[in-house]
Amino acid sequence: MTDLTRLTLAQARDGLKAKSFTSVELTQAHIDAVARAKQLNCYIVETPEKALAQAKASDAKLAKAEGGALEGLPLGIKDLYCTEGVQTTAGSHILEGFVPQYESTVTTNLWRDGAVMLGKLNLDEFAMGSSNETSYFGPVVSPWRRKGADGKISDAKIVPGGSSGGSSAAVAAHLCLGATATDTGGSIRQPAAFTGTVGIKPTYGRCSRWGIVAFASSLDQAGPIARTVRDAAILLRSMAGHDAKDTTSFDAPVPDYEKSVGASVKGKVIGIPKEYRLDGMSAEIAALWDQGVAWLRAAGAEIREISLPHTRHALPAYYIVAPAEASSNLARYDGIRYGLRKTGKDIADLYEKTRAEGFGKEVRRRIMIGTYVLSAGYYDAYYLRAQKIRTLIKRDFDLAYAAGVDAILTPATPSPAFAQGEKGSSDPVEMYLNDVFTVTVNMAGLPGLVVPAGMSSDGLPLGLQLIGRPFEEETLFSLGEAIEQAAPKIVLPESWWG
C-alpha cells in the first residue's frame, strides 16, 4: 500500500473521496509517523485519541458523500492557537498546563470543514524567534541535513526556522498534511524557506486573530504551511473569513483560492525592488532571485525594477513596534488568573518571581525593550518615530502598486538554514537579521507567499518570496504555482529520524 503520509493534502482529499483509503487509515499513518519522529521534537502535545475519533466521524460523512472541504484530513496546529480541552502553551513555561475552555476562530473553521487534529506543534516562545530554539519545550530539529564539500552528510542539527518551526518541520517530514502557523515578522515564510515547504502570510485581517495568543497585535496574522501551493490555497480558504469577535477582521467573502492555482500569469507586472539587493548578499541567493525572475518572464510576466526606499529602516522599526506591543500583550501573564504562579511575600514579589521564572531569556529581552520604548521620555523618540517609518514603508508599496505592479519578487531569507547554536548566542541582532526580507510585509499589512525554488551548495532548501496587493492572495497563488512548476523539485532525503 502507498505510504499515505507521502501524499499531498490535495491528493489525500481526492483519495478519500474516491474511497481509496479511509480517514482512519490516513490518520493512523500520520500518528505512527509522529511517534517515530520524536527526535525532531515537532509536537508539544499529541492527540491521537482525539484524531482517531474525528477521523471516524469523517469516514461516516464521507461514506454518505458528505463533509467539508477538509473532511478527514489530518493537520498539525501551532501551539499558539487556543484549542478547547487541549493544552495551549505558546511554547512557554508560564502557560504550561493551561487548557482553554474555548476554541480559536481559525481552528473552529478547520473543524467545521472536517479537518482532523494530530496535536499541537512546537514554536519559539510566544512566537519570538527565528530558529525555534527559544521554546521552553526544547528546540525543533529540521528533517534536513547539510552536505559537506566532500559529499558527506553532517550530523549537525539544522534549525527549521521560527517561530513556526514545529509547523514547517512537521510538514516537511510528513508528520501532517499541512499545519497552521502565524506570522508577525516572517514566522510563516522564513520557516517555509528553510524547510522546502510553502507558506503564506495572508493580508492582515484575512484570518481572525481571535483565540490566538497575541505577540504583536498589529502585526500578527494566521496562515498555513503546506507542501505545495495548491495545498496552501486549500487550507487558507478554510482558515480565512470574517469574525465579529475580531475588530480587525476583513468583512468580505473568501475566494476559492484553489481556482487561481494554475491560472495564467501572462501580462502580470512583477516588481524587483533594488533595495533588496543587499551588500554582502550571498551569490547563491542572488542567483536564485535572478532565476526566479527568468522563470516568471518565461511564464509571460513583465519584469520591472522598482524602488522601495524605506526598506532599510524596516528591520529596526519592526524591532521597536513588535516588542512594544509584546510588552503590553504579555502584561496579562502575572500569575493571578492562569498559568504559572510563584509565591511571594507580597503581590509585587509574586509578579516578579512568576514572570522571571515563567518567561525565557528572549521573551524577557523583548518585554524590556518594549517597556523601555513606551516609557515616558522615550515614546516619541522611539515608538512614535517607528510608527511614522511604518507609514512610509506602506506608502512605498502603495506607490508601486499604483504604478501598475501586480506583485513583487524578492528572496525569502538572506541565507539557507543554519545549525542550532550558530547564530544569536552572543549577539541577538545576528538572529534578527533573518527577518530582513520579510518584516516589510507585516509592517505594511500585505500578503506574502514563499515557495521553494532551489537548493544551497550544502544541500539545504532555498525559497523565493512573492509580495502581493492587499487581499489579492489569488495573484500570489497563480505566480507561486508558476515558480513551483519551473523550479527543480525539492526532495527530502530518506528519513534518519526514525
C-alpha positions in Angstrom: 0.0 0.0 0.0 1.2 3.5 -0.8 2.7 5.4 2.2 -0.2 7.7 2.9 2.0 10.3 4.6 3.7 10.9 1.3 0.5 12.3 -0.3 -0.1 16.0 -0.7 -3.2 17.3 1.0 -4.9 17.6 -2.4 -4.0 14.0 -3.2 -5.3 12.8 0.2 -8.5 14.7 -0.3 -9.1 13.2 -3.7 -8.2 9.7 -2.4 -10.7 9.9 0.5 -13.4 11.0 -1.9 -12.5 8.1 -4.3 -12.6 5.8 -1.2 -9.1 4.6 -2.0 -8.5 4.6 1.8 -10.3 5.8 4.9 -9.6 8.8 7.1 -8.9 6.4 10.0 -6.1 4.8 7.9 -4.8 8.1 6.8 -4.8 9.5 10.3 -3.2 6.3 11.8 -0.4 6.5 9.3 0.4 10.1 10.5 0.0 9.1 14.1 2.6 6.4 13.6 4.9 8.8 11.7 4.7 11.3 14.6 5.5 8.5 17.1 8.7 7.6 15.1 9.9 11.2 14.8 10.4 12.1 18.5 14.0 13.3 17.6 12.5 16.2 15.7 10.5 17.5 18.7 7.8 18.9 16.4 4.8 18.3 18.7 4.4 19.6 22.2 1.1 17.8 22.7 0.0 14.8 20.6 -3.8 14.0 20.4 -4.0 10.5 18.8 -7.3 9.5 20.5 -9.0 12.8 19.5 -7.6 12.5 16.0 -8.9 8.9 15.5 -12.4 9.9 16.9 -12.5 12.8 14.4 -11.3 10.6 11.6 -14.0 8.0 12.4 -16.7 10.7 12.3 -15.3 11.9 9.0 -15.5 8.5 7.5 -19.1 8.3 8.4 -19.7 11.5 6.5 -17.6 10.5 3.5 -19.5 7.2 3.2 -22.6 9.3 2.5 -20.7 11.6 0.1 -21.0 14.4 2.7 -18.5 16.5 4.6 -16.5 19.7 4.3 -13.6 20.9 2.2 -11.0 19.3 4.6 -13.0 16.3 5.6 -10.8 13.6 7.2 -7.5 15.3 6.6 -5.0 15.3 9.5 -3.4 18.6 10.3 -1.0 19.9 13.0 -1.9 23.0 15.0 0.7 25.6 16.1 0.6 25.8 19.9 -0.3 29.5 19.7 -3.9 28.6 18.7 -6.2 28.0 21.7 -7.9 24.6 21.4 -10.8 23.7 23.7 -9.8 21.0 26.1 -6.3 20.6 24.8 -3.3 22.3 26.5 -2.1 25.5 24.8 1.3 26.8 25.9 2.7 29.3 23.3 5.9 27.4 23.9 6.3 29.0 27.3 6.7 27.7 30.9 4.3 30.5 32.1 1.4 28.8 30.2 2.4 25.2 30.9 -0.8 23.3 31.9 -3.2 25.9 30.6 -6.2 24.2 29.0 -8.5 26.7 27.2 -12.3 26.3 27.5 -12.8 27.9 24.1 -11.6 27.4 20.5 -9.8 29.9 18.3 -11.8 31.1 15.3 -9.3 29.7 12.8 -9.3 26.2 14.3 -13.1 26.4 14.6 -13.2 26.9 10.9 -11.0 23.9 10.3 -13.1 21.6 12.4 -16.2 23.0 10.6 -14.7 21.8 7.3 -13.8 18.4 8.7 -10.1 18.6 9.5 -8.5 16.2 12.0 -6.2 17.4 14.7 -3.0 15.4 15.3 -1.7 17.6 18.1 -0.1 21.0 19.0 3.1 22.0 17.3 6.2 23.4 18.9 7.3 27.0 18.4 9.6 29.7 19.6 8.3 31.0 23.0 5.4 33.4 22.4 6.4 33.3 18.7 9.6 35.3 19.5 12.4 33.8 17.5 13.7 32.8 14.0 15.1 29.3 14.7 12.7 27.6 17.1 15.4 27.5 19.8 13.6 29.6 22.4 10.8 27.1 23.1 10.6 26.1 26.8 9.9 22.6 25.4 13.2 22.3 23.6 14.2 23.2 20.1 12.7 21.7 17.0 15.1 19.9 14.6 14.7 20.2 10.9 14.4 17.0 8.9 17.1 18.4 6.5 20.8 17.9 7.0 23.8 19.6 5.5 26.0 18.1 2.9 29.7 18.9 3.1 32.1 19.7 0.2 33.2 16.1 0.3 29.6 15.0 -0.2 29.2 13.5 3.2 26.1 14.3 5.3 26.7 16.2 8.5 25.1 15.3 11.8 24.7 18.9 12.8 21.1 19.7 13.9 19.7 22.2 11.5 17.1 24.7 12.6 13.6 24.7 10.9 13.2 28.5 11.1 10.9 30.3 13.5 8.7 31.0 15.1 6.6 28.3 13.3 9.4 25.8 13.3 7.3 22.9 14.5 4.8 23.6 11.7 7.4 23.8 9.0 9.4 20.7 10.2 6.3 18.6 10.7 5.0 19.4 7.1 8.5 18.8 5.6 8.9 15.5 7.5 5.4 14.2 6.5 4.1 14.3 10.1 0.9 16.1 9.0 -0.7 17.0 5.6 -0.5 20.7 6.5 -0.2 23.0 9.5 -1.5 26.2 10.9 1.2 28.9 11.6 1.4 32.5 12.5 3.5 35.4 11.0 4.5 38.5 12.9 7.7 39.4 11.0 8.2 36.4 8.8 7.3 33.4 11.1 5.5 31.6 8.3 7.6 32.5 5.4 11.1 32.1 6.8 10.5 28.6 8.2 8.9 27.6 4.9 12.0 28.7 3.0 14.3 26.8 5.5 12.4 23.5 5.1 11.4 23.4 1.4 7.7 24.0 2.1 5.1 26.6 1.0 3.9 29.2 3.5 1.6 32.1 3.0 1.1 35.1 5.3 -2.3 36.5 4.2 -3.3 40.1 4.2 -3.7 41.5 7.8 -7.4 40.9 8.7 -7.9 38.0 6.2 -7.8 35.4 9.1 -9.2 36.1 12.5 -6.8 36.6 15.4 -9.4 35.7 18.0 -8.2 32.8 20.2 -4.6 33.1 19.0 -2.1 34.0 21.8 -1.0 37.5 21.0 2.6 38.7 20.3 2.2 42.0 18.5 -1.5 42.6 17.6 -1.0 45.0 14.7 1.4 42.6 13.0 0.2 39.0 13.9 -1.6 37.1 11.2 -2.6 33.4 10.9 -1.8 31.4 7.8 -0.9 27.8 6.6 2.3 25.9 5.9 1.9 23.1 3.3 3.9 21.1 0.9 2.5 22.6 -2.4 1.0 25.9 -3.5 -2.3 24.1 -4.1 -2.4 22.7 -0.6 -1.7 26.1 0.9 -4.6 27.6 -1.2 -7.0 24.8 0.0 -6.0 25.4 3.7 -6.2 29.2 3.5 -9.8 29.1 2.1 -10.9 27.2 5.2 -8.8 29.3 7.7 -9.9 32.7 6.4 -13.2 34.5 6.9 -14.8 37.4 8.7 -15.1 37.2 12.5 -17.2 39.6 14.5 -15.1 38.8 17.6 -12.0 40.3 15.9 -12.5 44.0 15.1 -9.6 43.9 12.6 -11.2 41.1 10.6 -11.9 41.8 7.0 -15.6 41.6 6.2 -15.8 40.1 2.6 -16.4 36.7 1.1 -13.4 34.4 0.9 -12.4 33.5 -2.7 -11.9 29.9 -3.8 -8.1 30.2 -3.8 -7.6 26.8 -5.4 -9.1 28.1 -8.6 -6.2 30.5 -9.0 -3.6 27.8 -8.9 -2.6 27.2 -12.5 -4.1 30.4 -13.8 -2.1 32.2 -16.4 0.3 34.9 -15.2 0.8 36.3 -18.7 0.8 40.1 -18.6 1.3 40.3 -14.8 3.8 43.0 -13.8 6.4 41.8 -11.3 8.4 44.4 -9.4 12.0 43.8 -8.5 13.0 46.1 -5.6 16.6 47.3 -6.0 16.8 47.9 -2.2 16.5 44.2 -1.5 19.9 43.5 -3.3 21.8 43.9 -0.1 25.5 44.4 0.4 27.0 41.1 1.2 24.1 39.0 -0.2 25.4 35.5 -0.9 26.0 34.7 -4.6 23.6 31.7 -4.4 20.7 33.8 -3.0 21.3 36.5 -5.7 21.5 33.8 -8.4 18.2 32.2 -7.1 16.5 35.6 -7.3 17.7 36.1 -10.9 16.5 32.6 -11.7 13.0 33.4 -10.3 12.9 36.5 -12.5 13.7 34.3 -15.5 11.0 31.8 -14.7 8.3 34.4 -14.3 9.4 36.1 -17.5 9.3 32.8 -19.3 5.7 32.3 -18.0 4.7 35.6 -19.6 5.1 38.1 -16.8 6.5 41.5 -17.3 9.5 42.4 -15.1 10.0 45.9 -13.8 12.7 47.3 -11.5 11.1 49.3 -8.6 12.2 51.3 -5.6 11.1 50.8 -2.0 13.3 53.4 -0.5 12.3 53.0 3.1 13.2 49.3 3.2 16.4 49.9 5.0 14.5 51.3 8.0 12.1 48.3 8.3 14.0 46.0 10.5 14.9 48.5 13.2 11.4 49.9 13.1 9.9 46.4 13.4 12.1 45.7 16.5 10.6 48.7 18.2 7.0 48.2 17.3 6.8 44.4 17.9 8.5 44.5 21.4 6.3 47.5 22.4 3.1 45.6 21.6 4.5 42.4 23.2 5.3 44.2 26.4 1.6 45.3 26.6 0.1 42.0 25.5 2.3 39.9 27.8 1.4 42.0 30.9 -1.6 39.7 31.4 0.7 36.9 32.4 1.0 37.8 36.1 0.4 34.5 38.0 -3.0 35.6 39.1 -5.6 34.4 36.6 -4.0 31.4 34.9 -0.7 29.7 34.2 2.4 29.5 36.4 2.3 31.1 39.8 5.3 31.5 42.2 4.6 32.5 45.7 6.0 35.8 47.0 5.9 37.9 50.2 3.5 40.3 48.6 1.8 40.8 45.2 4.8 42.7 43.7 7.1 39.9 44.7 4.7 37.3 43.2 4.6 39.2 39.9 8.4 39.4 39.8 9.1 35.8 40.6 6.4 34.4 38.4 7.4 36.4 35.3 11.1 35.9 35.9 10.7 32.1 36.0 7.9 31.8 33.6 9.4 33.8 30.7 12.5 32.7 28.8 15.5 34.9 28.0 14.4 36.1 24.6 10.9 37.0 25.8 12.3 38.9 28.8 14.6 40.8 26.5 11.7 41.8 24.2 9.5 42.8 27.1 12.2 45.0 28.5 12.9 46.6 25.1 9.2 47.2 24.6 8.7 48.7 28.0 11.6 51.0 27.5 10.5 52.4 24.2 7.0 53.0 25.6 8.2 54.7 28.7 7.9 58.4 29.5 10.6 60.4 27.7 11.3 57.7 25.1 7.8 57.1 23.5 8.2 60.0 20.9 11.9 59.2 20.3 11.4 55.5 19.5 7.9 54.2 19.3 6.2 57.2 17.6 9.1 57.5 15.1 8.9 53.8 14.3 5.2 54.1 13.5 6.0 57.0 11.2 8.5 54.9 9.4 5.9 52.1 9.2 3.6 54.5 7.4 6.4 55.4 4.9 7.1 51.7 4.3 3.4 51.1 3.4 3.4 54.1 1.2 6.3 52.7 -0.8 4.3 49.6 -1.6 1.2 51.6 -2.3 3.1 53.7 -4.9 4.5 50.6 -6.6 1.1 49.0 -6.9 -0.5 52.3 -8.1 2.1 52.3 -10.8 0.8 49.0 -12.1 2.9 46.4 -10.3 0.8 43.3 -9.5 3.3 41.6 -7.2 6.9 41.9 -6.0 9.5 39.1 -6.1 12.3 39.0 -3.5 14.5 36.5 -1.8 12.8 34.9 1.3 15.9 34.7 3.5 19.5 36.0 3.4 20.9 32.5 3.8 19.9 28.9 3.9 19.1 27.3 7.3 21.8 27.2 9.9 22.7 24.8 12.7 21.5 25.1 16.3 23.7 27.5 18.3 25.3 29.1 15.2 23.5 32.4 15.4 22.3 34.8 18.0 24.0 33.2 21.0 26.2 36.2 21.7 24.5 38.8 19.6 20.7 38.7 19.2 20.8 41.1 16.3 22.5 38.4 14.2 19.4 36.3 14.6 17.1 39.3 14.0 18.7 39.8 10.6 17.0 36.6 9.4 13.8 38.7 9.0 15.4 41.4 6.8 13.3 40.3 3.7 10.1 39.5 5.5 9.3 42.3 8.1 8.2 44.9 5.5 5.2 42.7 4.6 3.9 42.7 8.2 4.7 46.4 8.6 2.5 47.2 5.5 -0.2 44.5 6.3 0.3 42.8 2.9 0.1 39.2 1.8 3.4 37.3 1.2 3.9 33.8 -0.2 7.2 31.8 0.0 7.8 28.9 -2.5 10.7 26.5 -2.5 12.9 27.3 -5.5 16.3 25.7 -5.2 19.0 24.2 -3.1 22.1 25.7 -1.5 25.6 24.4 -2.2 25.3 22.4 1.1 22.1 20.7 0.1 19.6 22.8 2.0 16.3 24.3 0.6 16.1 27.9 -0.6 12.9 29.9 -1.2 11.6 32.9 -3.1 9.0 35.4 -1.7 6.1 37.0 -3.6 4.5 40.1 -2.1 1.0 41.0 -3.3 -1.5 43.7 -3.2 -3.9 43.8 -0.2 -6.4 41.0 -0.3 -5.1 39.7 -3.7 -3.8 36.3 -2.5 -5.1 34.7 -5.7 -2.4 36.5 -7.7 0.2 35.1 -5.4 -1.1 31.6 -5.7 -1.0 31.8 -9.5 2.5 33.3 -9.6 3.7 30.9 -6.9 2.5 27.9 -8.9 4.4 29.2 -11.9 7.6 29.2 -9.9 6.7 25.8 -8.4 6.3 24.3 -11.8 9.5 25.8 -13.1 11.8 25.1 -10.1 13.6 21.9 -9.5 11.7 19.6 -7.2 12.9 19.8 -3.6 13.1 16.2 -2.4 13.7 15.4 1.3 16.4 12.8 1.9 15.4 9.5 3.4 14.3 9.6 7.0 17.1 9.5 9.5 14.9 10.3 12.5 13.0 7.0 12.8 
